[in-house]
């Protein structure tokens, strides 16, 4: 009976650890995507500002 509980707990722990690793990787990918979008938005805004200055 105790061995069953220990096995169940270990199985749950392994599942949580696996999910945690997947989530860490997803967070890393999301952070990289955010940085890329920030660079793209900065580029767009800088171009828009230059266009406004030229139009004035």
PDB file of N, CA, C and O in Angstrom:
ATOM      1  N   UNK A   1       0.823  -1.208   0.000  1.00  0.00           N
ATOM      2  CA  UNK A   1       0.000   0.000   0.000  1.00  0.00           C
ATOM      3  C   UNK A   1       0.866   1.272   0.000  1.00  0.00           C
ATOM      4  O   UNK A   1       0.648   2.183  -0.798  1.00  0.00           O
ATOM      5  N   UNK A   2       1.845   1.314   0.904  1.00  0.00           N
ATOM      6  CA  UNK A   2       2.748   2.468   0.944  1.00  0.00           C
ATOM      7  C   UNK A   2       3.573   2.563  -0.336  1.00  0.00           C
ATOM      8  O   UNK A   2       3.822   3.655  -0.848  1.00  0.00           O
ATOM      9  N   UNK A   3       3.993   1.405  -0.847  1.00  0.00           N
ATOM     10  CA  UNK A   3       4.763   1.399  -2.091  1.00  0.00           C
ATOM     11  C   UNK A   3       3.952   1.987  -3.245  1.00  0.00           C
ATOM     12  O   UNK A   3       4.491   2.690  -4.100  1.00  0.00           O
ATOM     13  N   UNK A   4       2.647   1.690  -3.259  1.00  0.00           N
ATOM     14  CA  UNK A   4       1.757   2.253  -4.292  1.00  0.00           C
ATOM     15  C   UNK A   4       1.724   3.772  -4.184  1.00  0.00           C
ATOM     16  O   UNK A   4       1.827   4.475  -5.189  1.00  0.00           O
ATOM     17  N   UNK A   5       1.581   4.273  -2.961  1.00  0.00           N
ATOM     18  CA  UNK A   5       1.513   5.722  -2.752  1.00  0.00           C
ATOM     19  C   UNK A   5       2.819   6.383  -3.173  1.00  0.00           C
ATOM     20  O   UNK A   5       2.814   7.435  -3.812  1.00  0.00           O
ATOM     21  N   UNK A   6       3.931   5.763  -2.813  1.00  0.00           N
ATOM     22  CA  UNK A   6       5.231   6.315  -3.191  1.00  0.00           C
ATOM     23  C   UNK A   6       5.372   6.339  -4.711  1.00  0.00           C
ATOM     24  O   UNK A   6       5.850   7.326  -5.269  1.00  0.00           O
ATOM     25  N   UNK A   7       4.968   5.284  -5.375  1.00  0.00           N
ATOM     26  CA  UNK A   7       5.024   5.229  -6.840  1.00  0.00           C
ATOM     27  C   UNK A   7       4.132   6.302  -7.456  1.00  0.00           C
ATOM     28  O   UNK A   7       4.523   6.974  -8.411  1.00  0.00           O
ATOM     29  N   UNK A   8       2.924   6.458  -6.898  1.00  0.00           N
ATOM     30  CA  UNK A   8       1.998   7.477  -7.409  1.00  0.00           C
ATOM     31  C   UNK A   8       2.576   8.878  -7.227  1.00  0.00           C
ATOM     32  O   UNK A   8       2.507   9.711  -8.131  1.00  0.00           O
ATOM     33  N   UNK A   9       3.143   9.125  -6.052  1.00  0.00           N
ATOM     34  CA  UNK A   9       3.732  10.441  -5.783  1.00  0.00           C
ATOM     35  C   UNK A   9       4.911  10.691  -6.713  1.00  0.00           C
ATOM     36  O   UNK A   9       5.055  11.789  -7.251  1.00  0.00           O
ATOM     37  N   UNK A  10       5.747   9.693  -6.905  1.00  0.00           N
ATOM     38  CA  UNK A  10       6.888   9.839  -7.814  1.00  0.00           C
ATOM     39  C   UNK A  10       6.438  10.072  -9.251  1.00  0.00           C
ATOM     40  O   UNK A  10       7.050  10.851  -9.982  1.00  0.00           O
ATOM     41  N   UNK A  11       5.378   9.402  -9.649  1.00  0.00           N
ATOM     42  CA  UNK A  11       4.844   9.599 -11.002  1.00  0.00           C
ATOM     43  C   UNK A  11       4.322  11.024 -11.170  1.00  0.00           C
ATOM     44  O   UNK A  11       4.565  11.666 -12.192  1.00  0.00           O
ATOM     45  N   UNK A  12       3.604  11.513 -10.160  1.00  0.00           N
ATOM     46  CA  UNK A  12       3.102  12.890 -10.216  1.00  0.00           C
ATOM     47  C   UNK A  12       4.252  13.891 -10.233  1.00  0.00           C
ATOM     48  O   UNK A  12       4.229  14.867 -10.983  1.00  0.00           O
ATOM     49  N   UNK A  13       5.241  13.641  -9.410  1.00  0.00           N
ATOM     50  CA  UNK A  13       6.396  14.526  -9.361  1.00  0.00           C
ATOM     51  C   UNK A  13       7.108  14.572 -10.711  1.00  0.00           C
ATOM     52  O   UNK A  13       7.496  15.643 -11.178  1.00  0.00           O
ATOM     53  N   UNK A  14       7.274  13.429 -11.323  1.00  0.00           N
ATOM     54  CA  UNK A  14       7.902  13.376 -12.648  1.00  0.00           C
ATOM     55  C   UNK A  14       7.081  14.138 -13.680  1.00  0.00           C
ATOM     56  O   UNK A  14       7.630  14.854 -14.517  1.00  0.00           O
ATOM     57  N   UNK A  15       5.773  13.978 -13.613  1.00  0.00           N
ATOM     58  CA  UNK A  15       4.893  14.686 -14.551  1.00  0.00           C
ATOM     59  C   UNK A  15       5.002  16.197 -14.354  1.00  0.00           C
ATOM     60  O   UNK A  15       5.081  16.948 -15.326  1.00  0.00           O
ATOM     61  N   UNK A  16       5.007  16.641 -13.096  1.00  0.00           N
ATOM     62  CA  UNK A  16       5.131  18.073 -12.824  1.00  0.00           C
ATOM     63  C   UNK A  16       6.487  18.604 -13.276  1.00  0.00           C
ATOM     64  O   UNK A  16       6.571  19.701 -13.827  1.00  0.00           O
ATOM     65  N   UNK A  17       7.539  17.841 -13.051  1.00  0.00           N
ATOM     66  CA  UNK A  17       8.873  18.270 -13.478  1.00  0.00           C
ATOM     67  C   UNK A  17       8.953  18.373 -14.997  1.00  0.00           C
ATOM     68  O   UNK A  17       9.545  19.313 -15.528  1.00  0.00           O
ATOM     69  N   UNK A  18       8.366  17.421 -15.689  1.00  0.00           N
ATOM     70  CA  UNK A  18       8.355  17.464 -17.155  1.00  0.00           C
ATOM     71  C   UNK A  18       7.592  18.683 -17.650  1.00  0.00           C
ATOM     72  O   UNK A  18       8.050  19.394 -18.545  1.00  0.00           O
ATOM     73  N   UNK A  19       6.432  18.916 -17.063  1.00  0.00           N
ATOM     74  CA  UNK A  19       5.614  20.072 -17.462  1.00  0.00           C
ATOM     75  C   UNK A  19       6.345  21.377 -17.156  1.00  0.00           C
ATOM     76  O   UNK A  19       6.279  22.336 -17.925  1.00  0.00           O
ATOM     77  N   UNK A  20       7.040  21.397 -16.025  1.00  0.00           N
ATOM     78  CA  UNK A  20       7.795  22.581 -15.643  1.00  0.00           C
ATOM     79  C   UNK A  20       8.880  22.892 -16.676  1.00  0.00           C
ATOM     80  O   UNK A  20       9.087  24.054 -17.024  1.00  0.00           O
ATOM     81  N   UNK A  21       9.563  21.874 -17.158  1.00  0.00           N
ATOM     82  CA  UNK A  21      10.594  22.072 -18.179  1.00  0.00           C
ATOM     83  C   UNK A  21       9.982  22.599 -19.477  1.00  0.00           C
ATOM     84  O   UNK A  21      10.549  23.479 -20.126  1.00  0.00           O
ATOM     85  N   UNK A  22       8.837  22.063 -19.845  1.00  0.00           N
ATOM     86  CA  UNK A  22       8.145  22.534 -21.052  1.00  0.00           C
ATOM     87  C   UNK A  22       7.756  24.001 -20.894  1.00  0.00           C
ATOM     88  O   UNK A  22       7.935  24.799 -21.814  1.00  0.00           O
ATOM     89  N   UNK A  23       7.226  24.352 -19.729  1.00  0.00           N
ATOM     90  CA  UNK A  23       6.822  25.737 -19.483  1.00  0.00           C
ATOM     91  C   UNK A  23       8.020  26.681 -19.493  1.00  0.00           C
ATOM     92  O   UNK A  23       7.925  27.796 -20.006  1.00  0.00           O
ATOM     93  N   UNK A  24       9.135  26.248 -18.935  1.00  0.00           N
ATOM     94  CA  UNK A  24      10.343  27.080 -18.961  1.00  0.00           C
ATOM     95  C   UNK A  24      10.761  27.371 -20.392  1.00  0.00           C
ATOM     96  O   UNK A  24      11.128  28.500 -20.716  1.00  0.00           O
ATOM     97  N   UNK A  25      10.708  26.362 -21.247  1.00  0.00           N
ATOM     98  CA  UNK A  25      11.079  26.546 -22.650  1.00  0.00           C
ATOM     99  C   UNK A  25      10.089  27.478 -23.356  1.00  0.00           C
ATOM    100  O   UNK A  25      10.491  28.324 -24.154  1.00  0.00           O
ATOM    101  N   UNK A  26       8.797  27.320 -23.059  1.00  0.00           N
ATOM    102  CA  UNK A  26       7.790  28.202 -23.664  1.00  0.00           C
ATOM    103  C   UNK A  26       7.999  29.643 -23.216  1.00  0.00           C
ATOM    104  O   UNK A  26       7.861  30.567 -24.018  1.00  0.00           O
ATOM    105  N   UNK A  27       8.327  29.841 -21.954  1.00  0.00           N
ATOM    106  CA  UNK A  27       8.588  31.190 -21.442  1.00  0.00           C
ATOM    107  C   UNK A  27       9.793  31.793 -22.157  1.00  0.00           C
ATOM    108  O   UNK A  27       9.767  32.959 -22.552  1.00  0.00           O
ATOM    109  N   UNK A  28      10.840  31.001 -22.319  1.00  0.00           N
ATOM    110  CA  UNK A  28      12.038  31.477 -23.013  1.00  0.00           C
ATOM    111  C   UNK A  28      11.703  31.898 -24.445  1.00  0.00           C
ATOM    112  O   UNK A  28      12.147  32.949 -24.908  1.00  0.00           O
ATOM    113  N   UNK A  29      10.922  31.080 -25.139  1.00  0.00           N
ATOM    114  CA  UNK A  29      10.533  31.404 -26.514  1.00  0.00           C
ATOM    115  C   UNK A  29       9.677  32.665 -26.558  1.00  0.00           C
ATOM    116  O   UNK A  29       9.839  33.498 -27.450  1.00  0.00           O
ATOM    117  N   UNK A  30       8.767  32.807 -25.596  1.00  0.00           N
ATOM    118  CA  UNK A  30       7.919  34.001 -25.547  1.00  0.00           C
ATOM    119  C   UNK A  30       8.745  35.252 -25.278  1.00  0.00           C
ATOM    120  O   UNK A  30       8.500  36.300 -25.877  1.00  0.00           O
ATOM    121  N   UNK A  31       9.719  35.147 -24.381  1.00  0.00           N
ATOM    122  CA  UNK A  31      10.577  36.294 -24.096  1.00  0.00           C
ATOM    123  C   UNK A  31      11.373  36.698 -25.331  1.00  0.00           C
ATOM    124  O   UNK A  31      11.546  37.887 -25.597  1.00  0.00           O
ATOM    125  N   UNK A  32      11.858  35.717 -26.085  1.00  0.00           N
ATOM    126  CA  UNK A  32      12.589  36.009 -27.321  1.00  0.00           C
ATOM    127  C   UNK A  32      11.670  36.664 -28.351  1.00  0.00           C
ATOM    128  O   UNK A  32      12.079  37.590 -29.051  1.00  0.00           O
ATOM    129  N   UNK A  33      10.445  36.188 -28.441  1.00  0.00           N
ATOM    130  CA  UNK A  33       9.480  36.774 -29.378  1.00  0.00           C
ATOM    131  C   UNK A  33       9.157  38.214 -28.987  1.00  0.00           C
ATOM    132  O   UNK A  33       9.025  39.080 -29.852  1.00  0.00           O
ATOM    133  N   UNK A  34       9.031  38.468 -27.695  1.00  0.00           N
ATOM    134  CA  UNK A  34       8.751  39.826 -27.219  1.00  0.00           C
ATOM    135  C   UNK A  34       9.904  40.757 -27.580  1.00  0.00           C
ATOM    136  O   UNK A  34       9.675  41.874 -28.045  1.00  0.00           O
ATOM    137  N   UNK A  35      11.132  40.310 -27.370  1.00  0.00           N
ATOM    138  CA  UNK A  35      12.295  41.135 -27.718  1.00  0.00           C
ATOM    139  C   UNK A  35      12.310  41.448 -29.210  1.00  0.00           C
ATOM    140  O   UNK A  35      12.602  42.573 -29.613  1.00  0.00           O
ATOM    141  N   UNK A  36      11.994  40.445 -30.025  1.00  0.00           N
ATOM    142  CA  UNK A  36      11.965  40.651 -31.478  1.00  0.00           C
ATOM    143  C   UNK A  36      10.887  41.670 -31.848  1.00  0.00           C
ATOM    144  O   UNK A  36      11.124  42.554 -32.671  1.00  0.00           O
ATOM    145  N   UNK A  37       9.708  41.549 -31.246  1.00  0.00           N
ATOM    146  CA  UNK A  37       8.621  42.491 -31.534  1.00  0.00           C
ATOM    147  C   UNK A  37       8.992  43.900 -31.087  1.00  0.00           C
ATOM    148  O   UNK A  37       8.674  44.872 -31.773  1.00  0.00           O
ATOM    149  N   UNK A  38       9.663  44.018 -29.939  1.00  0.00           N
ATOM    150  CA  UNK A  38      10.084  45.337 -29.467  1.00  0.00           C
ATOM    151  C   UNK A  38      11.042  45.986 -30.459  1.00  0.00           C
ATOM    152  O   UNK A  38      10.936  47.180 -30.742  1.00  0.00           O
ATOM    153  N   UNK A  39      11.979  45.195 -30.989  1.00  0.00           N
ATOM    154  CA  UNK A  39      12.917  45.727 -31.983  1.00  0.00           C
ATOM    155  C   UNK A  39      12.178  46.171 -33.236  1.00  0.00           C
ATOM    156  O   UNK A  39      12.462  47.232 -33.791  1.00  0.00           O
ATOM    157  N   UNK A  40      11.231  45.355 -33.678  1.00  0.00           N
ATOM    158  CA  UNK A  40      10.468  45.697 -34.877  1.00  0.00           C
ATOM    159  C   UNK A  40       9.636  46.959 -34.661  1.00  0.00           C
ATOM    160  O   UNK A  40       9.566  47.821 -35.537  1.00  0.00           O
ATOM    161  N   UNK A  41       9.009  47.062 -33.496  1.00  0.00           N
ATOM    162  CA  UNK A  41       8.208  48.251 -33.204  1.00  0.00           C
ATOM    163  C   UNK A  41       9.077  49.495 -33.097  1.00  0.00           C
ATOM    164  O   UNK A  41       8.690  50.568 -33.561  1.00  0.00           O
ATOM    165  N   UNK A  42      10.235  49.358 -32.496  1.00  0.00           N
ATOM    166  CA  UNK A  42      11.159  50.488 -32.403  1.00  0.00           C
ATOM    167  C   UNK A  42      11.558  50.950 -33.797  1.00  0.00           C
ATOM    168  O   UNK A  42      11.593  52.150 -34.070  1.00  0.00           O
ATOM    169  N   UNK A  43      11.858  50.011 -34.669  1.00  0.00           N
ATOM    170  CA  UNK A  43      12.225  50.341 -36.048  1.00  0.00           C
ATOM    171  C   UNK A  43      11.085  51.075 -36.749  1.00  0.00           C
ATOM    172  O   UNK A  43      11.306  52.088 -37.412  1.00  0.00           O
ATOM    173  N   UNK A  44       9.874  50.560 -36.599  1.00  0.00           N
ATOM    174  CA  UNK A  44       8.701  51.181 -37.230  1.00  0.00           C
ATOM    175  C   UNK A  44       8.490  52.595 -36.701  1.00  0.00           C
ATOM    176  O   UNK A  44       8.266  53.530 -37.470  1.00  0.00           O
ATOM    177  N   UNK A  45       8.565  52.742 -35.373  1.00  0.00           N
ATOM    178  CA  UNK A  45       8.353  54.065 -34.779  1.00  0.00           C
ATOM    179  C   UNK A  45       9.429  55.052 -35.207  1.00  0.00           C
ATOM    180  O   UNK A  45       9.130  56.212 -35.488  1.00  0.00           O
ATOM    181  N   UNK A  46      10.666  54.606 -35.258  1.00  0.00           N
ATOM    182  CA  UNK A  46      11.741  55.496 -35.692  1.00  0.00           C
ATOM    183  C   UNK A  46      11.533  55.938 -37.135  1.00  0.00           C
ATOM    184  O   UNK A  46      11.777  57.097 -37.470  1.00  0.00           O
ATOM    185  N   UNK A  47      11.086  55.026 -37.984  1.00  0.00           N
ATOM    186  CA  UNK A  47      10.805  55.391 -39.378  1.00  0.00           C
ATOM    187  C   UNK A  47       9.642  56.369 -39.461  1.00  0.00           C
ATOM    188  O   UNK A  47       9.682  57.319 -40.242  1.00  0.00           O
ATOM    189  N   UNK A  48       8.607  56.140 -38.661  1.00  0.00           N
ATOM    190  CA  UNK A  48       7.463  57.053 -38.654  1.00  0.00           C
ATOM    191  C   UNK A  48       7.881  58.441 -38.191  1.00  0.00           C
ATOM    192  O   UNK A  48       7.440  59.443 -38.753  1.00  0.00           O
ATOM    193  N   UNK A  49       8.721  58.503 -37.178  1.00  0.00           N
ATOM    194  CA  UNK A  49       9.193  59.798 -36.677  1.00  0.00           C
ATOM    195  C   UNK A  49       9.987  60.519 -37.762  1.00  0.00           C
ATOM    196  O   UNK A  49       9.822  61.724 -37.952  1.00  0.00           O
ATOM    197  N   UNK A  50      10.839  59.799 -38.468  1.00  0.00           N
ATOM    198  CA  UNK A  50      11.619  60.400 -39.556  1.00  0.00           C
ATOM    199  C   UNK A  50      10.700  60.910 -40.658  1.00  0.00           C
ATOM    200  O   UNK A  50      10.931  61.989 -41.203  1.00  0.00           O
ATOM    201  N   UNK A  51       9.665  60.152 -40.990  1.00  0.00           N
ATOM    202  CA  UNK A  51       8.720  60.576 -42.025  1.00  0.00           C
ATOM    203  C   UNK A  51       7.977  61.834 -41.597  1.00  0.00           C
ATOM    204  O   UNK A  51       7.726  62.718 -42.417  1.00  0.00           O
ATOM    205  N   UNK A  52       7.627  61.917 -40.328  1.00  0.00           N
ATOM    206  CA  UNK A  52       6.935  63.106 -39.821  1.00  0.00           C
ATOM    207  C   UNK A  52       7.862  64.315 -39.904  1.00  0.00           C
ATOM    208  O   UNK A  52       7.432  65.399 -40.300  1.00  0.00           O
ATOM    209  N   UNK A  53       9.121  64.139 -39.535  1.00  0.00           N
ATOM    210  CA  UNK A  53      10.086  65.248 -39.590  1.00  0.00           C
ATOM    211  C   UNK A  53      10.272  65.729 -41.022  1.00  0.00           C
ATOM    212  O   UNK A  53      10.354  66.932 -41.271  1.00  0.00           O
ATOM    213  N   UNK A  54      10.339  64.796 -41.959  1.00  0.00           N
ATOM    214  CA  UNK A  54      10.517  65.152 -43.371  1.00  0.00           C
ATOM    215  C   UNK A  54       9.285  65.885 -43.883  1.00  0.00           C
ATOM    216  O   UNK A  54       9.403  66.816 -44.679  1.00  0.00           O
ATOM    217  N   UNK A  55       8.116  65.477 -43.436  1.00  0.00           N
ATOM    218  CA  UNK A  55       6.870  66.081 -43.904  1.00  0.00           C
ATOM    219  C   UNK A  55       6.681  67.491 -43.360  1.00  0.00           C
ATOM    220  O   UNK A  55       5.950  68.290 -43.946  1.00  0.00           O
ATOM    221  N   UNK A  56       7.330  67.797 -42.253  1.00  0.00           N
ATOM    222  CA  UNK A  56       7.143  69.136 -41.650  1.00  0.00           C
ATOM    223  C   UNK A  56       7.833  70.182 -42.412  1.00  0.00           C
ATOM    224  O   UNK A  56       7.777  71.354 -42.043  1.00  0.00           O
TER     225      UNK A  56
END
